[in-house]
Amino acid sequence: MIRILFVCHGNICRSPMAEFVMKQLVDEAGLAHEFHIESAATSTEEIGNPVYPPVRRKLSEHGISCNGKTARQMTRADYQRFDLLIGMDRYNVYNMERICGGDPDGKIKMLMHYTDDVRSLNGTPRDVADPWYTRDFEATWRDVSRGCQGLLRQLIP
């Protein structure tokens, strides 16, 4: 079983989008039984809140339901529970490492790490577009879709 935790700041936009896109991808590949996929926040701001309505609508446009998902904060214990902890931006990764007390096993990555066409100039992956600020949910959808597809290709060649 491959256990993946997607993480963003509030767990109402990018990380739940990634959670449910990845669940759909593994389901379509007939691999759902081989994966456990969740999402969480680095902050406490949105704990208990449902997925942000524009994200629910974007997922629904693609036939994906996120019903019942509510925001939760990641914990230090998540580092042991999951094989991969995937952040949406460099600030998430910084906070994830702080929460986990580091990354001794190299489990913490950025989602765009799994794409080959969207690297920043210094070679580090760029951030997933944040629709909370941009209001461009389509750009976030494209980033998340590419990242999840690349992640699945790496995990299941």
C-alpha positions in Angstrom: 0.0 0.0 0.0 1.3 3.4 -1.0 0.3 6.1 1.4 0.2 9.7 0.2 -0.6 12.9 2.1 -1.2 16.1 0.0 -0.6 19.3 2.0 -1.4 23.0 1.5 -1.9 25.9 3.9 -5.6 25.5 4.7 -6.7 22.1 3.2 -9.7 23.7 1.4 -8.3 24.4 -2.1 -5.1 22.8 -3.5 -4.5 19.8 -1.3 -8.0 18.4 -1.4 -8.0 19.0 -5.2 -4.9 16.9 -5.4 -6.3 14.3 -3.0 -9.4 13.7 -5.1 -7.7 14.0 -8.5 -5.1 11.4 -7.4 -7.9 9.1 -6.1 -9.6 9.3 -9.5 -6.4 8.6 -11.3 -5.6 5.5 -9.3 -9.2 4.3 -9.5 -9.2 4.7 -13.3 -6.0 2.7 -13.4 -7.5 0.0 -11.4 -5.1 0.6 -8.5 -7.3 2.1 -5.8 -6.7 -0.9 -3.5 -3.0 -0.2 -3.7 -3.2 3.4 -2.4 -4.3 5.4 0.7 -4.6 9.1 -0.1 -5.5 12.0 2.2 -4.9 15.7 2.4 -4.2 18.1 5.3 -3.2 21.7 6.2 -0.2 23.2 7.7 -2.3 25.8 9.5 -5.3 25.7 11.8 -7.3 28.4 10.1 -9.8 26.2 8.2 -9.9 23.0 10.4 -13.4 21.4 10.1 -14.4 23.5 7.0 -15.5 21.8 3.8 -13.7 22.1 0.5 -13.9 25.7 -0.9 -17.0 25.9 -3.2 -15.1 26.9 -6.4 -12.8 23.9 -5.9 -15.9 21.6 -5.4 -17.3 23.1 -8.6 -14.0 22.5 -10.5 -13.8 18.9 -9.3 -17.5 18.4 -10.2 -16.8 19.6 -13.8 -14.5 16.6 -14.1 -16.9 14.2 -12.5 -15.1 14.1 -9.2 -16.9 14.3 -5.8 -15.2 15.5 -2.6 -18.3 15.2 -0.4 -17.6 14.8 3.2 -14.1 16.2 3.1 -13.3 18.6 5.9 -10.0 20.4 6.6 -7.6 18.9 9.1 -4.1 19.9 10.2 -1.2 17.6 9.6 0.7 16.3 12.6 4.1 15.0 13.3 2.7 11.5 13.4 1.7 11.9 9.7 5.4 11.6 8.9 5.4 8.0 10.0 1.9 7.2 8.7 2.6 8.3 5.1 5.2 7.2 2.5 5.0 10.6 0.7 4.0 14.0 2.0 3.4 16.3 -1.0 3.3 20.1 -0.5 1.8 22.5 -2.9 4.4 25.3 -2.5 7.7 26.0 -0.9 6.1 27.6 2.2 4.0 24.5 2.7 7.2 22.4 2.5 9.0 24.7 5.0 6.0 24.3 7.5 5.7 20.6 6.9 9.4 20.1 7.8 8.8 22.3 10.9 5.8 20.2 11.9 7.6 16.9 11.3 10.8 17.9 12.9 12.7 17.7 9.6 12.6 15.3 6.7 15.2 12.6 7.5 13.7 10.0 5.1 13.3 12.4 2.2 9.5 11.9 2.1 8.5 15.6 1.7 8.3 16.8 -1.9 6.5 19.5 -3.9 3.8 18.3 -6.3 5.4 20.1 -9.3 8.5 18.0 -8.6 6.7 15.2 -10.6 6.5 17.3 -13.7 9.3 17.9 -16.2 8.0 21.1 -17.9 7.5 23.5 -15.0 10.7 24.0 -13.1 11.9 27.4 -11.8 15.2 28.9 -12.9 17.2 27.5 -10.0 16.0 23.9 -10.7 13.5 23.7 -7.8 9.9 22.9 -8.7 7.6 25.9 -8.9 4.6 26.3 -6.7 1.1 25.0 -7.6 -0.9 28.1 -8.6 -2.9 29.2 -5.5 -6.5 30.0 -6.4 -7.2 31.6 -3.0 -5.2 34.6 -4.3 -5.3 34.2 -8.1 -9.0 33.1 -8.4 -7.8 31.1 -11.4 -9.1 27.6 -10.5 -8.4 26.4 -14.0 -4.6 27.1 -13.6 -4.7 25.2 -10.3 -6.6 22.3 -12.0 -3.9 22.1 -14.7 -1.0 22.2 -12.2 -2.6 19.6 -9.9 -3.6 17.3 -12.8 -0.1 17.4 -14.3 1.5 16.9 -10.9 -0.7 13.9 -10.0 -0.3 12.3 -13.4 3.5 12.6 -13.1 3.5 11.3 -9.5 1.4 8.2 -10.6 3.8 7.6 -13.6 6.7 7.7 -11.2 5.1 5.3 -8.7 3.7 2.9 -11.2 5.9 2.9 -14.3 
